Amino acid sequence: MANIKSSEKDIRRSRKRAVLNRQERSRLRTYDKRIRGLIEAGKIEEARAEFRVFTTYLDRAGRKNLIHHRQADRRKGRLAVALNRKTA
């Protein structure tokens, strides 16, 4: 345990951030699975609507360094390719 007051506060802050980050990463995974499931089920229009929401979450996660910004771009690109493959 920390001996310095500022260190104790830093530990509390880190724990709180870790919980929030875990929730955000979980949300990203859930959206990804949901969209891929919709694509497989052939519900392309619903998948496109979810994709629009998902891209905003990915961009935000990239800006906040929750994930690397290039990983966010890569995820968007791969999902867009999967979406477009089913429509063509």
The first five atom37 places (N, CA, C, CB, O) and aatype in JSON, in Angstrom:
{
  "aatype": [12, 0, 2, 9, 11, 15, 15, 6, 11, 3, 9, 1, 1, 15, 1, 11, 1, 0, 19, 10, 2, 1, 5, 6, 1, 15, 1, 10, 1, 16, 18, 3, 11, 1, 9, 1, 7, 10, 9, 6, 0, 7, 11, 9, 6, 6, 0, 1, 0, 6, 13, 1, 19, 13, 16, 16, 18, 10, 3, 1, 0, 7, 1, 11, 2, 10, 9, 8, 8, 1, 5, 0, 3, 1, 1, 11, 7, 1, 10, 0, 19, 0, 10, 2, 1, 11, 16, 0],
  "atom_mask": [
    [1, 1, 1, 1, 1],
    [1, 1, 1, 1, 1],
    [1, 1, 1, 1, 1],
    [1, 1, 1, 1, 1],
    [1, 1, 1, 1, 1],
    [1, 1, 1, 1, 1],
    [1, 1, 1, 1, 1],
    [1, 1, 1, 1, 1],
    [1, 1, 1, 1, 1],
    [1, 1, 1, 1, 1],
    [1, 1, 1, 1, 1],
    [1, 1, 1, 1, 1],
    [1, 1, 1, 1, 1],
    [1, 1, 1, 1, 1],
    [1, 1, 1, 1, 1],
    [1, 1, 1, 1, 1],
    [1, 1, 1, 1, 1],
    [1, 1, 1, 1, 1],
    [1, 1, 1, 1, 1],
    [1, 1, 1, 1, 1],
    [1, 1, 1, 1, 1],
    [1, 1, 1, 1, 1],
    [1, 1, 1, 1, 1],
    [1, 1, 1, 1, 1],
    [1, 1, 1, 1, 1],
    [1, 1, 1, 1, 1],
    [1, 1, 1, 1, 1],
    [1, 1, 1, 1, 1],
    [1, 1, 1, 1, 1],
    [1, 1, 1, 1, 1],
    [1, 1, 1, 1, 1],
    [1, 1, 1, 1, 1],
    [1, 1, 1, 1, 1],
    [1, 1, 1, 1, 1],
    [1, 1, 1, 1, 1],
    [1, 1, 1, 1, 1],
    [1, 1, 1, 0, 1],
    [1, 1, 1, 1, 1],
    [1, 1, 1, 1, 1],
    [1, 1, 1, 1, 1],
    [1, 1, 1, 1, 1],
    [1, 1, 1, 0, 1],
    [1, 1, 1, 1, 1],
    [1, 1, 1, 1, 1],
    [1, 1, 1, 1, 1],
    [1, 1, 1, 1, 1],
    [1, 1, 1, 1, 1],
    [1, 1, 1, 1, 1],
    [1, 1, 1, 1, 1],
    [1, 1, 1, 1, 1],
    [1, 1, 1, 1, 1],
    [1, 1, 1, 1, 1],
    [1, 1, 1, 1, 1],
    [1, 1, 1, 1, 1],
    [1, 1, 1, 1, 1],
    [1, 1, 1, 1, 1],
    [1, 1, 1, 1, 1],
    [1, 1, 1, 1, 1],
    [1, 1, 1, 1, 1],
    [1, 1, 1, 1, 1],
    [1, 1, 1, 1, 1],
    [1, 1, 1, 0, 1],
    [1, 1, 1, 1, 1],
    [1, 1, 1, 1, 1],
    [1, 1, 1, 1, 1],
    [1, 1, 1, 1, 1],
    [1, 1, 1, 1, 1],
    [1, 1, 1, 1, 1],
    [1, 1, 1, 1, 1],
    [1, 1, 1, 1, 1],
    [1, 1, 1, 1, 1],
    [1, 1, 1, 1, 1],
    [1, 1, 1, 1, 1],
    [1, 1, 1, 1, 1],
    [1, 1, 1, 1, 1],
    [1, 1, 1, 1, 1],
    [1, 1, 1, 0, 1],
    [1, 1, 1, 1, 1],
    [1, 1, 1, 1, 1],
    [1, 1, 1, 1, 1],
    [1, 1, 1, 1, 1],
    [1, 1, 1, 1, 1],
    [1, 1, 1, 1, 1],
    [1, 1, 1, 1, 1],
    [1, 1, 1, 1, 1],
    [1, 1, 1, 1, 1],
    [1, 1, 1, 1, 1],
    [1, 1, 1, 1, 1]
  ],
  "atom_positions": [
    [[0.84, -1.18, 0.0], [0.0, 0.0, 0.0], [0.89, 1.25, 0.0], [-0.96, 0.0, 1.22], [2.0, 1.24, 0.52]],
    [[0.37, 2.28, -0.59], [1.14, 3.52, -0.71], [1.23, 4.23, 0.64], [0.5, 4.45, -1.76], [0.33, 4.14, 1.48]],
    [[2.33, 4.94, 0.82], [2.54, 5.7, 2.05], [2.24, 7.18, 1.87], [3.96, 5.52, 2.54], [2.04, 7.9, 2.85]],
    [[2.22, 7.63, 0.64], [2.04, 9.05, 0.35], [0.6, 9.29, -0.09], [3.04, 9.53, -0.75], [0.01, 8.49, -0.83]],
    [[0.04, 10.39, 0.39], [-1.37, 10.69, 0.12], [-1.66, 10.78, -1.37], [-1.76, 11.98, 0.8], [-2.68, 10.26, -1.84]],
    [[-0.79, 11.43, -2.12], [-1.02, 11.56, -3.56], [-0.96, 10.21, -4.26], [0.01, 12.53, -4.17], [-1.65, 9.99, -5.26]],
    [[-0.13, 9.31, -3.74], [-0.05, 7.97, -4.31], [-1.33, 7.18, -4.05], [1.16, 7.21, -3.73], [-1.79, 6.44, -4.92]],
    [[-1.89, 7.36, -2.87], [-3.16, 6.69, -2.55], [-4.26, 7.17, -3.49], [-3.55, 6.95, -1.08], [-5.07, 6.38, -3.98]],
    [[-4.28, 8.48, -3.72], [-5.28, 9.04, -4.62], [-5.05, 8.52, -6.05], [-5.23, 10.59, -4.6], [-6.01, 8.25, -6.77]],
    [[-3.8, 8.4, -6.43], [-3.47, 7.91, -7.77], [-3.95, 6.47, -7.94], [-1.96, 8.0, -8.02], [-4.43, 6.1, -9.01]],
    [[-3.82, 5.67, -6.91], [-4.29, 4.28, -6.95], [-5.8, 4.24, -7.11], [-3.86, 3.51, -5.68], [-6.33, 3.46, -7.91]],
    [[-6.5, 5.09, -6.36], [-7.97, 5.14, -6.49], [-8.37, 5.54, -7.9], [-8.58, 6.14, -5.47], [-9.27, 4.95, -8.5]],
    [[-7.68, 6.55, -8.43], [-7.97, 7.03, -9.78], [-7.73, 5.93, -10.82], [-7.1, 8.26, -10.11], [-8.52, 5.75, -11.74]],
    [[-6.63, 5.2, -10.65], [-6.28, 4.14, -11.59], [-7.33, 3.03, -11.59], [-4.91, 3.55, -11.25], [-7.7, 2.52, -12.65]],
    [[-7.79, 2.68, -10.41], [-8.82, 1.63, -10.32], [-10.11, 2.06, -11.0], [-9.1, 1.28, -8.86], [-10.73, 1.28, -11.72]],
    [[-10.5, 3.31, -10.77], [-11.73, 3.83, -11.37], [-11.6, 3.84, -12.91], [-12.03, 5.26, -10.84], [-12.53, 3.46, -13.62]],
    [[-10.45, 4.28, -13.39], [-10.22, 4.32, -14.84], [-10.22, 2.92, -15.43], [-8.9, 5.02, -15.15], [-10.74, 2.7, -16.53]],
    [[-9.63, 1.97, -14.71], [-9.56, 0.59, -15.21], [-10.96, 0.01, -15.41], [-8.75, -0.3, -14.25], [-11.22, -0.68, -16.39]],
    [[-11.84, 0.3, -14.47], [-13.23, -0.19, -14.58], [-13.9, 0.43, -15.79], [-14.03, 0.13, -13.3], [-14.56, -0.27, -16.56]],
    [[-13.74, 1.73, -15.97], [-14.37, 2.41, -17.1], [-13.79, 1.92, -18.42], [-14.19, 3.91, -16.99], [-14.53, 1.72, -19.39]],
    [[-12.48, 1.72, -18.46], [-11.85, 1.23, -19.69], [-12.33, -0.17, -20.04], [-10.33, 1.24, -19.55], [-12.55, -0.49, -21.21]],
    [[-12.5, -1.01, -19.02], [-12.97, -2.38, -19.25], [-14.37, -2.34, -19.85], [-12.97, -3.19, -17.93], [-14.67, -3.11, -20.76]],
    [[-15.23, -1.46, -19.34], [-16.58, -1.35, -19.87], [-16.57, -0.9, -21.33], [-17.41, -0.37, -19.03], [-17.32, -1.42, -22.16]],
    [[-15.72, 0.07, -21.64], [-15.64, 0.57, -23.01], [-15.13, -0.49, -23.97], [-14.75, 1.81, -23.07], [-15.66, -0.64, -25.08]],
    [[-14.1, -1.23, -23.57], [-13.57, -2.3, -24.43], [-14.62, -3.38, -24.64], [-12.29, -2.91, -23.82], [-14.75, -3.93, -25.73]],
    [[-15.36, -3.67, -23.59], [-16.42, -4.67, -23.7], [-17.49, -4.2, -24.68], [-17.04, -4.95, -22.33], [-18.02, -4.98, -25.47]],
    [[-17.82, -2.91, -24.62], [-18.81, -2.36, -25.54], [-18.34, -2.49, -26.98], [-19.09, -0.88, -25.21], [-19.13, -2.82, -27.87]],
    [[-17.05, -2.24, -27.22], [-16.51, -2.36, -28.56], [-16.62, -3.79, -29.07], [-15.05, -1.89, -28.6], [-17.02, -4.03, -30.21]],
    [[-16.26, -4.76, -28.22], [-16.36, -6.16, -28.62], [-17.8, -6.56, -28.89], [-15.76, -7.07, -27.54], [-18.09, -7.28, -29.85]],
    [[-18.72, -6.08, -28.05], [-20.13, -6.42, -28.21], [-20.67, -5.89, -29.53], [-20.95, -5.87, -27.03], [-21.36, -6.6, -30.25]],
    [[-20.36, -4.63, -29.85], [-20.82, -4.06, -31.1], [-20.26, -4.83, -32.29], [-20.41, -2.59, -31.2], [-20.98, -5.1, -33.25]],
    [[-18.99, -5.2, -32.22], [-18.36, -5.95, -33.3], [-19.09, -7.27, -33.53], [-16.87, -6.2, -33.0], [-19.42, -7.62, -34.66]],
    [[-19.34, -8.0, -32.45], [-20.03, -9.28, -32.56], [-21.45, -9.11, -33.09], [-20.07, -9.99, -31.21], [-21.92, -9.89, -33.91]],
    [[-22.12, -8.06, -32.6], [-23.5, -7.81, -33.02], [-23.57, -7.54, -34.52], [-24.08, -6.64, -32.23], [-24.44, -8.07, -35.21]],
    [[-22.66, -6.71, -35.01], [-22.67, -6.36, -36.43], [-22.33, -7.58, -37.27], [-21.68, -5.22, -36.72], [-22.98, -7.82, -38.29]],
    [[-21.34, -8.35, -36.86], [-20.98, -9.56, -37.62], [-22.13, -10.56, -37.63], [-19.71, -10.21, -37.02], [-22.36, -11.24, -38.63]],
    [[-22.86, -10.65, -36.52], [-24.02, -11.53, -36.48], [-25.12, -11.07, -37.43], [0.0, 0.0, 0.0], [-25.75, -11.89, -38.1]],
    [[-25.34, -9.76, -37.49], [-26.34, -9.22, -38.4], [-25.94, -9.47, -39.86], [-26.54, -7.72, -38.16], [-26.79, -9.76, -40.7]],
    [[-24.65, -9.34, -40.14], [-24.18, -9.59, -41.51], [-24.43, -11.05, -41.88], [-22.67, -9.25, -41.65], [-24.91, -11.34, -42.97]],
    [[-24.1, -11.95, -40.98], [-24.3, -13.38, -41.25], [-25.78, -13.72, -41.41], [-23.7, -14.22, -40.12], [-26.14, -14.6, -42.19]],
    [[-26.63, -13.02, -40.67], [-28.07, -13.27, -40.76], [-28.68, -12.63, -42.0], [-28.77, -12.76, -39.5], [-29.85, -12.87, -42.31]],
    [[-27.9, -11.8, -42.69], [-28.41, -11.17, -43.91], [-29.17, -9.88, -43.66], [0.0, 0.0, 0.0], [-29.81, -9.36, -44.57]],
    [[-29.11, -9.36, -42.46], [-29.8, -8.12, -42.13], [-28.84, -6.95, -42.36], [-30.32, -8.13, -40.64], [-28.33, -6.34, -41.42]],
    [[-28.62, -6.65, -43.63], [-27.59, -5.69, -44.02], [-27.93, -4.27, -43.58], [-27.38, -5.74, -45.52], [-27.06, -3.54, -43.11]],
    [[-29.19, -3.87, -43.74], [-29.56, -2.49, -43.38], [-29.39, -2.25, -41.88], [-31.02, -2.2, -43.79], [-28.91, -1.19, -41.47]],
    [[-29.78, -3.23, -41.07], [-29.58, -3.1, -39.62], [-28.1, -3.05, -39.29], [-30.26, -4.27, -38.88], [-27.67, -2.3, -38.41]],
    [[-27.32, -3.86, -40.0], [-25.87, -3.89, -39.77], [-25.26, -2.54, -40.12], [-25.21, -5.02, -40.59], [-24.36, -2.07, -39.43]],
    [[-25.73, -1.92, -41.2], [-25.21, -0.6, -41.59], [-25.51, 0.44, -40.52], [-25.8, -0.16, -42.94], [-24.67, 1.28, -40.2]],
    [[-26.72, 0.4, -39.97], [-27.09, 1.35, -38.92], [-26.21, 1.16, -37.68], [-28.59, 1.18, -38.54], [-25.73, 2.13, -37.1]],
    [[-25.99, -0.09, -37.29], [-25.12, -0.38, -36.14], [-23.68, 0.03, -36.44], [-25.19, -1.89, -35.78], [-22.97, 0.5, -35.56]],
    [[-23.26, -0.15, -37.7], [-21.9, 0.19, -38.09], [-21.64, 1.68, -37.93], [-21.64, -0.23, -39.54], [-20.55, 2.08, -37.5]],
    [[-22.63, 2.5, -38.26], [-22.47, 3.94, -38.1], [-22.22, 4.31, -36.64], [-23.71, 4.68, -38.63], [-21.36, 5.13, -36.34]],
    [[-22.97, 3.69, -35.74], [-22.79, 3.95, -34.31], [-21.43, 3.42, -33.84], [-23.93, 3.3, -33.48], [-20.73, 4.08, -33.08]],
    [[-21.09, 2.23, -34.32], [-19.84, 1.59, -33.91], [-18.62, 2.41, -34.32], [-19.75, 0.19, -34.52], [-17.65, 2.5, -33.57]],
    [[-18.67, 3.02, -35.5], [-17.52, 3.81, -35.96], [-17.27, 5.01, -35.04], [-17.73, 4.29, -37.4], [-16.12, 5.37, -34.8]],
    [[-18.34, 5.62, -34.54], [-18.14, 6.75, -33.63], [-17.48, 6.29, -32.33], [-19.48, 7.45, -33.34], [-16.6, 6.96, -31.8]],
    [[-17.91, 5.12, -31.82], [-17.3, 4.59, -30.6], [-15.83, 4.24, -30.85], [-18.06, 3.33, -30.12], [-14.97, 4.5, -30.0]],
    [[-15.54, 3.67, -32.02], [-14.15, 3.32, -32.33], [-13.29, 4.57, -32.42], [-14.08, 2.53, -33.64], [-12.18, 4.6, -31.89]],
    [[-13.79, 5.59, -33.11], [-13.02, 6.83, -33.23], [-12.75, 7.44, -31.87], [-13.75, 7.85, -34.13], [-11.64, 7.91, -31.6]],
    [[-13.74, 7.44, -31.02], [-13.58, 8.0, -29.68], [-12.56, 7.19, -28.88], [-14.94, 8.04, -28.95], [-11.72, 7.76, -28.17]],
    [[-12.65, 5.87, -28.99], [-11.7, 5.01, -28.27], [-10.27, 5.26, -28.76], [-12.07, 3.53, -28.44], [-9.33, 5.24, -27.97]],
    [[-10.12, 5.5, -30.06], [-8.81, 5.8, -30.61], [-8.28, 7.13, -30.12], [0.0, 0.0, 0.0], [-7.09, 7.27, -29.83]],
    [[-9.15, 8.12, -30.04], [-8.73, 9.45, -29.57], [-8.33, 9.42, -28.1], [-9.85, 10.47, -29.78], [-7.4, 10.1, -27.69]],
    [[-9.04, 8.62, -27.31], [-8.77, 8.56, -25.87], [-7.67, 7.56, -25.51], [-10.04, 8.19, -25.13], [-7.4, 7.33, -24.33]],
    [[-7.04, 6.96, -26.53], [-6.0, 5.96, -26.32], [-6.5, 4.74, -25.57], [-4.85, 6.57, -25.57], [-5.73, 4.06, -24.89]],
    [[-7.77, 4.45, -25.69], [-8.3, 3.21, -25.14], [-7.79, 2.05, -25.99], [-9.87, 3.22, -25.1], [-7.4, 1.01, -25.48]],
    [[-7.8, 2.26, -27.3], [-7.12, 1.38, -28.24], [-6.28, 2.29, -29.13], [-8.15, 0.51, -29.09], [-6.48, 3.5, -29.17]],
    [[-5.34, 1.7, -29.84], [-4.5, 2.51, -30.72], [-5.35, 3.03, -31.87], [-3.29, 1.68, -31.25], [-6.23, 2.32, -32.37]],
    [[-5.09, 4.25, -32.3], [-5.93, 4.85, -33.35], [-5.85, 4.07, -34.65], [-5.51, 6.3, -33.59], [-6.81, 4.06, -35.42]],
    [[-4.72, 3.43, -34.9], [-4.63, 2.62, -36.13], [-5.42, 1.33, -36.0], [-3.17, 2.3, -36.47], [-5.94, 0.8, -36.98]],
    [[-5.52, 0.81, -34.78], [-6.35, -0.37, -34.57], [-7.81, -0.02, -34.82], [-6.16, -0.93, -33.14], [-8.56, -0.82, -35.38]],
    [[-8.22, 1.17, -34.41], [-9.59, 1.62, -34.66], [-9.85, 1.7, -36.16], [-9.85, 3.0, -33.99], [-10.89, 1.25, -36.63]],
    [[-8.9, 2.27, -36.91], [-9.04, 2.36, -38.36], [-9.1, 0.98, -39.0], [-7.88, 3.17, -38.96], [-9.91, 0.73, -39.9]],
    [[-8.25, 0.08, -38.53], [-8.21, -1.27, -39.08], [-9.53, -2.0, -38.83], [-7.05, -2.06, -38.48], [-10.04, -2.68, -39.72]],
    [[-10.06, -1.87, -37.63], [-11.33, -2.53, -37.32], [-12.45, -2.0, -38.19], [-11.69, -2.34, -35.84], [-13.26, -2.77, -38.7]],
    [[-12.5, -0.67, -38.37], [-13.53, -0.08, -39.22], [-13.39, -0.58, -40.64], [-13.45, 1.45, -39.18], [-14.38, -0.92, -41.29]],
    [[-12.16, -0.62, -41.13], [-11.93, -1.05, -42.51], [-12.33, -2.49, -42.73], [0.0, 0.0, 0.0], [-12.99, -2.81, -43.72]],
    [[-11.95, -3.36, -41.84], [-12.27, -4.78, -42.01], [-13.77, -5.04, -41.91], [-11.52, -5.62, -40.96], [-14.31, -5.88, -42.63]],
    [[-14.42, -4.32, -41.03], [-15.86, -4.49, -40.9], [-16.59, -3.94, -42.12], [-16.37, -3.81, -39.62], [-17.58, -4.5, -42.56]],
    [[-16.08, -2.83, -42.66], [-16.68, -2.25, -43.87], [-16.53, -3.21, -45.03], [-16.03, -0.9, -44.2], [-17.46, -3.36, -45.83]],
    [[-15.38, -3.85, -45.14], [-15.17, -4.84, -46.21], [-16.16, -6.0, -46.05], [-13.71, -5.36, -46.2], [-16.73, -6.47, -47.03]],
    [[-16.34, -6.46, -44.82], [-17.29, -7.56, -44.58], [-18.71, -7.14, -44.94], [-17.23, -8.02, -43.11], [-19.46, -7.92, -45.51]],
    [[-19.06, -5.92, -44.61], [-20.4, -5.4, -44.95], [-20.57, -5.32, -46.46], [-20.62, -4.02, -44.33], [-21.58, -5.79, -46.99]],
    [[-19.61, -4.75, -47.14], [-19.71, -4.57, -48.59], [-19.64, -5.88, -49.35], [-18.63, -3.66, -49.07], [-20.22, -6.0, -50.43]],
    [[-18.95, -6.86, -48.8], [-18.88, -8.16, -49.44], [-20.23, -8.83, -49.51], [-17.9, -9.04, -48.72], [-20.55, -9.5, -50.5]],
    [[-21.03, -8.67, -48.44], [-22.35, -9.29, -48.39], [-23.35, -8.58, -49.3], [-22.88, -9.29, -46.95], [-24.27, -9.21, -49.82]],
    [[-23.17, -7.27, -49.52], [-24.12, -6.55, -50.36], [-23.84, -6.76, -51.83], [-24.09, -5.07, -50.04], [-24.75, -6.69, -52.65]],
    [[-22.58, -7.01, -52.18], [-22.22, -7.15, -53.6], [-22.56, -8.51, -54.14], [-20.76, -6.89, -53.8], [-22.31, -8.79, -55.31]]
  ]
}
